[in-house]
Amino acid sequence: MGDMLNNLVISLKNFVLSSGPVLSLVMGSGLIILESIIPALPLALFIALNIIIFGNIVGFIISWISTVIGCMLSFYIFRKGFHIILYKHFNKSVKLQKFIDKVSNISFSSLVIIAAMPFTPAFTVNIAGGISDIKTKKFFLAILIGKLSIVYFWGYIGTTFIESIQEPIIMIKIILMILGAFIVSKYISKKFSIE
């Protein structure tokens, strides 16, 4: 199975790199931008492929910039497109108004931590930011900083997955890392009442 996966990755790498630098960049960043808008897509896989295909540094930078662009696009879609519509429909909901007020007044460091947690759904953070009154600059800077750890985390998980098929100790480390991140994100979620 490890050989089959390696051959698939090599074939994909050759295809992307033979497509030319512009098309390669569009393919590498386009899927990650889409993932920020369509949350069902596997971010870890796209980041891992970027790192495998473009190398550690370039793949990391492409993935980081792309996820920030995707988050900001999602933020603007809800800020400019749905904010007024949603606000009119949910203005009477006391719980929703408290949530929007909480998001609007969240501290910068708390927002960075939430954005940096691997199991915090980015799409939800983008929607919450878009429908709240949080300042765009504050949201952008928090995403810019927070997404550094997300890209590193998912890049590490994805690129070592191929190695972990052949070495079980790597899979155990990954499982422990995911479990630790999940526990921390649950704590953060509970502490800041994010649901």
N, C-alpha and C positions, 0 to 999 in steps of 0.2 A: 504494500500500500504506500509506503514511503517513497518508493521509486516512481510509482504512478503519479503521486502528488508533485514530486520534484520535476518530472517530465512535463506536467501540465503547467507548472510555474515557469519553467524554461521556455516553453512554447509561447506562453502569454507574454513573457518578457521580450522575446524576439519579435513578436507581432507588434507590440507597442513601440519598441525602439526603432523598428523598420518603418514605422508610419511617419517619421519625421518629427523634429522637435516640437513644432507648434501643435500638431495633432496629438502627440504623446502627452503634452502638457494639458491639453483640453480633456483628454480621456482621464488622466490622473487626477485632475481637479474637479471635473464635471460630476463625477459620481459622488464625491464627498460633499459638494455643494448641494446636490439633490438630496442626499441623506439628511441634511439639516432641515429640509422642507418636507420630505417624506420619511418619517421616522422608522418605517419598517425595513429600510435598507441596512445592510450590515456594515457599520462604520469601521469596525475592527478589521474586517477583510479588506476594505478599500485602502485603509492606512497601511496595512501590512504589504499589500501589493505595491503601493507607491514606494515603500522603503526597499522592498526586494528589487523592484524594477529600476528605480532611480538612484539607489544607494541610501545610506543612512542619513546623510545631511540633506541632500536635495529632496529625497522622499519625505523627510520630516518637514522641511520648510513648505513644500507643496501641500502636504496634508494639513499643516497648521493654518496656513493662509486660506486654504479652501474651506476649512471648517468655520473659520471666523467669517468669511464672506457668506457662507451658507446661513450661519446664525443671524447675521445682520440682515440678510434678505428676508428671512422668516420673520424677524423682528419688525422690519418695515412693512411687510405684507399685513401684519396684524395691527401695526400702529396706524398706517395710512388707509388700509382697505377695510378692516373689520372693527376697528376701535369704536367708531361711532355706532355702528349697527349693534355690536355686542353690548355696548354701554347702555343703549336705549332699552334693550331687551332684559338686561340683568340689573339695571339700576335699582330695582325694587328689592333685590336680594341682599339682605343684611350681611349674610356670610360672605357672599362674593365681594361686596363693597369693603368688608374688613380685610379680605385677602388682597384686593387691589391696593388698599391703603398700606398694607404691610409690605407688599412688593415695591410700591412707590417710595417707601421710606427705609428700605433695607440698607444696611451699611455697605460700603464698598467692599470691605474685607469679607463680609458674609456672602456677598454676591460672587466674589472671586472663588471662595471655597465651594459654593454650590456649583458653579460652572466647572470647577476642577474635579468634581467627584465622578468617577467612571460610571456609576450606575444612576446618576441623576439624568432623567430624560431631557436631553437638550431641547427637543421640540417644545416641551412644556415650559422650560425656562424662557425660550424665545417668545412663546405666546403670552406668558405672564408679563414679560417685559414690554411686549407690544401693546397690550391692553391697559397696562398701568400708566402712571404718569412719571415713571422713572426717566431721568435725563438720558438722552441718547449717548452722550459722551461717557457717562458713568457706565452704562450698559456695555458699550463698545470696549472700553478699557478693561472691564472685568472679564469679558469674553476673551479678549486678546491675551490676558495673563492666564486665565483659568484653562484655556484650551491647550496650553503648552503641556500640562501634565496629562491631559486626556490623550493627546496624540502620542506622547511618549509611552503611556500605559498600553494603549491599544496596539501601537506599533510593536512593542516588546511581546505582547501576548500573541499577536498574529505571526510575527516572524519566527518566534520560537516554537510555534505549533508544529511546524514541519519537523524540527529537531526532536520535539517531545514525543512524536510517534515512535521514534527509535530509542529514546532514553526516558524511562518512566519518572526519574527523579525531577526532570524539568517539568513534567505535567503536574507532579505533586506541588512544586513551587508555585506554578501558575494557579492551581486551585486554591492554595493558601493565600496567595496575593488577591485573588478575586474575592474570596471569603472575607479577608480583612477589609478590602475596599467596600464590600457590601455592608459589613457591620458599621463601618464609619459613616457611610452614606445614610444608613437607617438612623443612626444617632443624630446626624445633622438634620435629617428630615424631621425627626421628632422634636428636636430642640427648637427648630425654627418653624414648626407646624407647617411643613410643606407636604402636601398630599395631592 
